[in-house]
Every structure is written in C-alpha cells, then in structure tokens.
C-alpha cells in the first residue's frame, strides 16, 4: 500500500492525476487533452461582446407557429396583442418558459386594412383621454409585460400628440418602448429622448415576405448585421410564416450565437441623447 501511495504522489507531482476520487473511491485521471482542459482554468469561454434581440410579434390568437416559437431553446421577446382570445395565456406561457413579454400595441397605419389592427387600437382621431385609457387597459391585459411596441402604427408613430401620450403612460408604468420602425419618420426617438423614456429601435424584419427563401435571406442579413454592429434587433411573426420562421431561426442559431449574445430588450433599451441618437 505504501508503494502504491508513493506512485500516486509521483503521478500527482507530474500532473497526470489530481487529488480527487471518483464514485468508486478511486483517484480520477487528469485530462490528457490540454486543449479541452481549458488550460487548467475554471473560467468559462468568453462570450461575444455584441448583442442581438429577436422579437416575435402577433401572439394572442393562437396563430401558426405559436408553440414552435415558445419552444425555441434560446431567448426571444414575445410581443402579445391585447384583448385577444389567448393574450393572457400566451403572456403567462412566455413568462413561464423564460421569454421576455411586451405589449404589441395596435396603432393606426397609413395604409392597410383596419381589420388587421385588432381590438383596442390607438387611432389618431381619438381624444387624449381615450388614448391614455386604451394604453393603460392594454398593459393591464398582458401579464408580465415590461415593454411595448407598435403593431402596424405607421400613422400613429408619426403623430407627436398621440405618441406623447403613449410614451407618458409607458414612463408612468415603467415600460420601455420598441419602435418597430413601420414609419421611418417616426417621432418616437426624439420624443422619448426629451421625455426620458427608454427606447430601442428595430433594425429589420425576418418575414415581411412570407417565403422560406426570403426568411433565410433575412436571417443571413441579420447575421451580417450582428457581425458589423454592437446591437441588432430583428422582428419575426407568428401567423402564416410562423412555423417557417421558427424553423429557420432554430437552424441558423448556432452560427448566430457565434456573433452575439442574445438578450432581452430590457437589457438594451436606454434613454437616448436629446438629439435622438
């Protein structure tokens, strides 16, 4: 036994075993592969410094792709439309599986069918009081919401009066605002900066054309944007393209994760300088 202990001590000194035991009470061998042993360091591999956010719009009606999006094994922000049959369920489901929840607020567009808006939409013809009431009710209808973005809204997001009220309510309720950029003349950046409201801008859509070829092209563009910028936000949807978008994101995620960390919007929303930058 003494001879065995002397041999063990010699092997330990040579770094060939470490002073631990396995489940059988035997000494465990050290890694013979210095590459995979991480040089003896307990530090995890460095994560990419750049950040990406994937937002999925239009939850609330049990549309195609809802289950597939909820089950994605990486972080997404779930934008839930208020006052719909599964609004509450989808918000609670997303929260339970660890996804961030925001209110997908219906707002008046410049073009498009009003039937696409859904209930409780913000129209530019409404009084200040009605707008405030609808925004508060929408927040109440979506449990666990930490932010808001616009559903459609190309007309409303260009209206200073309307967006002042929307942003005031967000500030009062502690929500940030994601400008989906359906109107590139949106007044949100300048107003939010003046009002001290945290905001973030969308940079692109995955599925504005609902074909697998287009979605795949947009995901490759997203990867390029991640590589070249500190922050990239992109929006997809449940609905006609929902299952396709989820499948393409799942397939490309290992490559996307090499470019950036994927985080909640709350991690990147900020009060911008008063020039809107």
C-alpha positions in Angstrom: 0.0 0.0 0.0 2.8 2.4 0.9 4.4 1.7 -2.5 1.1 2.5 -4.2 0.8 5.8 -2.4 4.4 6.7 -3.4 3.5 6.1 -7.1 0.3 8.2 -6.7 2.3 11.1 -5.3 4.8 10.9 -8.1 1.9 10.9 -10.7 0.3 13.9 -8.9 3.6 15.8 -9.0 3.8 15.1 -12.7 0.3 16.5 -13.2 -1.0 13.2 -14.6 -3.7 12.8 -11.9 -5.4 15.2 -9.5 -6.3 14.7 -5.8 -9.9 13.7 -6.2 -11.8 10.5 -6.1 -14.5 9.1 -8.4 -17.7 7.4 -7.4 -15.8 4.1 -6.8 -13.3 5.7 -4.3 -10.5 5.6 -6.9 -8.3 8.5 -8.0 -9.6 10.1 -11.2 -7.2 10.7 -14.1 -6.4 14.2 -15.2 -7.4 15.3 -18.7 -4.8 14.0 -21.3 -6.1 16.7 -23.7 -4.7 20.1 -22.9 -7.0 21.8 -25.5 -10.2 20.7 -23.9 -9.0 21.1 -20.4 -9.1 24.9 -20.8 -5.5 25.2 -19.7 -6.5 24.3 -16.1 -8.6 27.4 -15.9 -12.1 27.3 -14.3 -13.1 30.4 -16.4 -15.8 29.8 -19.0 -15.2 30.5 -22.7 -15.5 34.2 -23.5 -19.0 35.2 -24.8 -19.4 37.6 -27.8 -19.4 41.2 -26.8 -22.1 42.1 -29.3 -25.8 41.8 -28.5 -28.8 40.6 -30.5 -32.5 40.6 -29.8 -35.1 38.5 -31.6 -38.7 39.8 -31.2 -41.7 37.8 -32.3 -44.9 39.8 -32.9 -48.6 38.9 -33.0 -49.1 36.5 -30.2 -52.6 36.4 -28.7 -54.7 34.5 -31.2 -53.1 31.0 -31.1 -51.7 31.6 -34.6 -49.5 29.2 -36.6 -46.0 28.9 -35.0 -47.0 29.9 -31.5 -45.9 26.6 -30.0 -42.7 26.5 -32.1 -41.7 30.0 -31.1 -42.4 29.4 -27.4 -40.3 26.2 -27.5 -37.2 27.8 -29.1 -34.2 26.9 -26.9 -32.9 30.5 -26.8 -34.2 33.9 -25.7 -36.9 35.6 -27.7 -39.1 38.6 -26.8 -42.7 37.7 -27.1 -44.9 40.6 -28.3 -48.5 39.9 -27.3 -51.5 41.8 -28.7 -54.0 42.7 -26.0 -57.7 41.8 -25.8 -57.5 38.6 -27.9 -58.5 35.1 -27.0 -55.1 33.8 -25.9 -53.4 37.1 -24.9 -53.3 36.2 -21.2 -52.4 32.6 -21.9 -49.5 33.5 -24.3 -48.1 36.1 -21.9 -48.1 33.7 -19.0 -46.7 30.9 -21.1 -43.8 33.0 -22.4 -43.0 34.2 -18.9 -43.1 30.6 -17.6 -40.5 29.4 -20.1 -38.3 32.4 -19.6 -39.1 34.7 -22.5 -39.5 38.4 -22.1 -43.1 39.7 -22.6 -44.1 43.1 -24.2 -47.4 44.6 -25.3 -47.9 44.6 -29.0 -50.0 47.7 -29.2 -52.3 48.1 -32.2 -51.9 51.6 -33.7 -53.3 53.3 -36.8 -51.4 52.7 -40.1 -51.1 55.0 -43.1 -52.2 52.1 -45.3 -53.5 48.6 -44.7 -56.8 47.0 -43.6 -58.2 48.3 -40.3 -59.4 44.7 -39.7 -55.8 43.7 -39.2 -55.5 46.1 -36.2 -57.4 44.0 -33.7 -59.4 45.4 -30.7 -58.3 48.4 -28.7 -56.3 50.1 -31.4 -55.0 53.6 -31.0 -56.3 55.9 -33.7 -55.1 59.5 -34.3 -58.6 60.8 -34.2 -59.1 59.8 -30.6 -59.0 62.2 -27.6 -56.1 62.3 -25.2 -58.2 60.7 -22.6 -59.3 57.8 -24.8 -55.7 57.1 -25.9 -54.5 57.1 -22.3 -57.3 54.8 -21.3 -56.6 52.3 -24.1 -52.9 52.1 -23.5 -53.4 51.5 -19.8 -56.0 48.8 -20.5 -53.7 47.1 -23.0 -50.9 47.0 -20.4 -53.3 45.5 -17.8 -54.4 42.9 -20.4 -50.9 41.5 -20.9 -49.4 39.9 -17.7 -45.7 40.3 -17.1 -45.2 42.9 -19.8 -42.0 45.0 -19.3 -42.2 47.0 -22.6 -44.4 47.9 -25.6 -44.0 48.0 -29.4 -46.3 49.1 -32.1 -48.5 46.8 -34.2 -48.7 48.5 -37.6 -48.8 52.1 -36.5 -47.1 53.9 -39.4 -49.6 56.8 -39.0 -49.7 56.9 -35.2 -45.9 56.8 -34.7 -45.6 59.9 -36.8 -48.1 61.8 -34.7 -46.4 63.8 -31.9 -49.6 64.3 -29.8 -50.5 60.6 -29.9 -47.0 59.3 -29.2 -46.5 61.8 -26.3 -49.5 60.2 -24.5 -48.4 56.6 -25.3 -44.8 57.4 -24.0 -46.2 59.1 -20.9 -48.1 56.0 -20.0 -45.1 53.8 -20.7 -43.0 56.1 -18.4 -45.6 56.0 -15.6 -46.0 52.2 -15.8 -42.2 51.6 -16.0 -42.2 50.2 -19.6 -39.7 50.8 -22.4 -40.9 51.3 -26.0 -39.6 49.4 -29.0 -40.1 51.4 -32.2 -40.9 48.7 -34.8 -40.0 51.3 -37.5 -43.0 50.8 -39.7 -42.6 54.5 -40.3 -39.0 55.8 -40.8 -40.2 59.3 -40.0 -41.3 58.1 -36.5 -41.4 60.8 -33.9 -40.6 58.3 -31.1 -36.8 58.7 -30.9 -36.9 62.5 -30.4 -39.9 62.5 -28.1 -38.6 59.6 -25.9 -35.3 61.4 -25.5 -37.0 64.6 -24.4 -39.3 62.7 -22.0 -36.7 60.4 -20.6 -38.4 57.2 -21.8 -36.2 54.1 -22.5 -36.4 53.1 -26.2 -34.8 50.8 -28.7 -35.2 50.6 -32.5 -36.0 47.7 -34.7 -33.4 47.2 -37.5 -35.1 44.6 -39.8 -37.9 42.1 -40.3 -37.3 38.4 -40.9 -40.6 37.6 -42.6 -42.0 40.7 -44.3 -42.3 38.4 -47.3 -43.6 35.0 -46.0 -41.4 32.6 -48.0 -38.7 30.3 -46.7 -36.2 31.7 -49.2 -36.8 35.3 -48.1 -36.8 34.4 -44.4 -33.4 32.5 -44.9 -32.0 35.5 -46.8 -33.1 37.9 -44.0 -31.5 35.6 -41.3 -28.2 35.7 -43.2 -28.5 39.5 -43.4 -29.2 39.5 -39.6 -26.0 37.5 -39.1 -24.1 40.1 -41.2 -25.6 43.0 -39.2 -24.7 41.2 -35.9 -21.1 40.9 -37.1 -20.8 44.6 -38.1 -22.7 46.3 -35.2 -22.8 46.3 -31.4 -26.6 45.8 -31.3 -29.1 44.3 -33.8 -32.8 43.9 -33.2 -35.0 42.0 -35.6 -38.7 41.1 -35.7 -40.5 38.0 -36.8 -44.1 36.9 -36.5 -46.4 34.1 -35.7 -49.1 33.5 -38.3 -48.7 32.4 -41.9 -44.9 32.3 -41.8 -44.6 31.4 -38.1 -43.5 27.8 -38.3 -41.1 28.6 -41.2 -39.5 31.5 -39.3 -39.1 29.4 -36.1 -37.5 26.6 -38.1 -35.1 28.9 -39.9 -34.1 30.6 -36.7 -33.5 27.3 -35.0 -31.4 26.0 -37.9 -29.2 29.1 -38.0 -29.0 29.8 -34.3 -25.6 28.1 -33.7 -24.0 30.4 -36.3 -25.8 33.5 -35.0 -24.7 32.7 -31.4 -21.1 33.0 -32.6 -21.6 36.6 -33.5 -23.6 37.9 -30.5 -25.2 37.2 -27.1 -29.0 37.1 -27.4 -30.6 39.2 -24.6 -34.0 40.6 -23.6 -34.9 44.1 -24.9 -34.9 45.3 -21.4 -31.1 44.8 -21.4 -30.6 47.2 -24.3 -33.4 49.8 -24.0 -32.0 53.1 -22.9 -32.8 56.8 -22.6 -31.1 58.3 -25.6 -29.5 61.7 -26.0 -31.9 64.5 -26.8 -30.8 64.7 -30.5 -32.4 61.2 -30.9 -29.2 59.3 -31.4 
